[in-house]
């Protein structure tokens, strides 16, 4: 009954802990979302805010347009700051999506509402002012050539008018993460006004009590969306003779151009033919040179040789031919047939601006008229389009205004940005197409179709999802994330393994003990003709009744156990749940499962024991407890055999101990276990040799009570060995777990360590566009070059998603993607791979990210092993689905797994792939910093101070790894504590073993009493025998683990929790001794005289 | 102590066992008196359950009487504490039971020396070893001393048990159904051995038995009947 109760308590307790964690996460997920069911998030693409009303009208649901940006909040005095906050521009419709009606004051201009977490973080209250810094959405993605990286953020100051708690949607977030989110709510109109983006939003939320489907919403979106929602605009040009499709983002997304091309081929964008449409790509070139003459800073258009394009360039214009206007021909003194060279900037994927040059042969010189005189061919390049004079240009590229001549100013005055040269669209796209697009406008002949018809035809050609507009069922994702979260029930069952084993052993021992006591009864029943099966059945029914009662008690105890575990998870073990407050939430299902499992485990244990017991013959059973028949000397191998085996094992262990100096720290764990197991096995062999020696040695003169006690342990050699093995293995595993606590202090600068050998890990709230490895990049942020001497930075792009690290209890649905230049990590040989697909892909390490997998829309990815295995439930070679910015699904395939690292929680892909898939995720936000160990503090301060405006947060890589390790170490601590508890429980089993041993030997002990041994002496002998097992078990376990741990201790990499280990050993020893004493006292008092009265 | 004094005296011994379920406590022995001199041999016979083993347990200081005195070689057992009684059993009394109760994990030799392991006996060990060798030779087991009980016959085991009982050269040898588990030949052999050792070792022999053959070889035969002892043969 006790065993069943303990087993049930552990199972029910563990499952209820799991239920409680799941319930708490679900509660938090629902609190984050309120009534929100679906959401459309377009990140740095902005759609009309009225789209929300248009969607709402079609689906009869509450909708809200939200302007969501990352930002930094600080108190005006700068005393406190919170990076990575979520700035939400909302209007009244947002608050209607709360689960319950809420009353928050309307947020006017200059007012903000903060959530409770942020108010605590900044220690602010209603009435206080707050300074908010948000990224200013640029006209061009900041990574684009010509995009300015000045004024990248907007500063707002506002007064806090309310503090929203979780019920008031204060914790609103679409990320499936239980970590507290910092939210600032402002008026959307006010925010949009400051950002100068008009009535735009980038998040559309849908909610209500009767949710519609995502499909329905997307269909509705398709029905009512407009070109402006794709940041496209159609307007009349050339004196209303033509229509021009442009993008607010200058470059028209390639997918749009491609779809329009496709649609035109299939049906014609107008009713006649594709021939009435011309795509144009206009680019800013730094220089046009012919021999020693050059013209600075000009626009050059690449034109499709169709329709109006033919008026400028010949249809058969070759890719290396160019058409120039007369002004340029005069300026360069060139004529048809001459050569000239265009020099222009292109942006490398790593945000490096590189000047390229391409040579052309002049095919034709044209007058500045017609399309060649169309100044609207120049897109609205920021810093150029609105400049009155050339000297007012402020493009996002280095421009030497001194090169601008008067004639250039004159051209600008007359023709503005009218291109001076024309090449074929194909040639232009080859050199200027980038991830943001491959054309700057599309001219359309509207002769037969109205403006509206053309607009509808364009909208019909592209799908909203192709420009990143699609609804997701965020509620289902959030609930799935909490439902599929780390199963603490299973985790605690695993961590309670020792208690379970102890419970099973106790059940078996107790039942065996009961059967021993009733051996005569069983023997009698069998002798009377009862079938063995019937005897077993009777005993099993008896055991079942007890197990059921035990299980009921166990359910109650399980609740207490759960409460204790939850209290610990709220306290000393809070690291395991990343500080989440877990609400006690027992589920009947867990009671039922736990109760039934407890009974089942007990029944299996009893059944096994009973089967062993009923194998005895009726004669043996009837003879009572003295069932032991020990044969002669043939039972054991000789001591020499065991000594030889011990020597072999010890030799292998010593070799392994010497080995670590040549291998890295990562193999310590494997080495520990192999060495430990070898030493443990060796010691057990030594024990067997001692037993064998004792068995074979004939003491003639020096027979003693101690020797007799030793000999007695050999009496039930199997049982004795099992006791020692269980004790030693238990202690070994507990110490092993202690020894393998993760600690990386020493390895911080080791490239193969989890830190990658980097000193600092940085993260900014707003993107950084400059390269901090270059002098220019450092100068732009005012760094003292001296401070950053010998400092290297590996910048990484980030596509925010779910945190898939062990700090997130939810199942990450779409982990954060990181774009990294593989070469920068490969050249450092940073991090250690546990597994790679090198053999198949013919590449090593980080170079695997550059491998072409040969599958459409499948790209290589590398991630932390823990992230892939545990957070995603995948393995090397598996894929994970993402949707890119154009709504196109793609798969990342895991080609390498990193050993426990600071990159945990993210998936890394190559930067090239990243920018292709997410062109608007501009700039870098994650940084791995190499710094000399003696100047880490200086580098830290310098980076933190200079990059404070973009919210740079730096942490030591060892601290970051330590934070991840805390979770694992907490699990280990739980395992140790529960393992220790299991060991203590197991020591009760030792008492039962004593009882069984004494029971079996009652006649002998009675005889010893008769020949003059006092009860006290007999108790001492029995205690010596079993204390010997206890000591040998503990000694073997401790010694084996300590020997195995020597390499780790010698490396200095481990901080062994000696106190805990000593406490556990002492507790197990004292507890074991107590149970041995209690059992021997009880057994001797109870049975001795009965045996002597036997006639 | 003089050879003229009784080695064992039982005076008005009464023994009742503990009452069960509110019934009267069962009377086993009632006013039993017995006196034995050195080298006496006596058989106690009687039906099963009459209290023969109880009487032997009282004589052997394994149990205490409800009333009366048990005096062994002048020592009143009632006045002795548990350690003293254990020492007395070790030094003055030898036991042979129906089952040999040899330790299966020990050799015949180790089993014989078991009584010498009691703390306090270490100084006598050389003598005891000699005695053990002599007695084992006497019972014909000198070639079997390294055998374990499982390697000996039941009769041989019982002989080892007899040697074990005599190794400390006790004054009193108590045998409770010593031939009960033996076949006829082994029983006869053991009977002969006990009788011979009674004389050779000058030990007082008390045998509780159902065996008339064994009883007949004793100097006196007493019957335990109606809770008291009656002389039926001298």
Interface residues (C-beta under 8 A of the other chain):
Chain A: X628 X629 X630 X631 X632 X698 X699 X700 X701 X703 X704 X705 X708 X711 X712 X714 X715 X1003 X1004 X1006 X1007 X1008 X1009 X1010 X1011 X1012 X1013 X1014 X1015 X1016 X1017 X1089 X1092 X1093 X1094 X1095
Chain B: X48 X49 X52 X53 X54 X57 X60 X62 X63 X82 X83 X86 X87 X88 X89 X90 X91 X94 X95 X97 X98 X99 X101 X103 X104 X105 X106 X107 X109 X110 X113 X114 X115 X116 X117 X118 X119 X125 X129 X146 X147 X148 X150 X151 X164 X165 X168 X176 X177
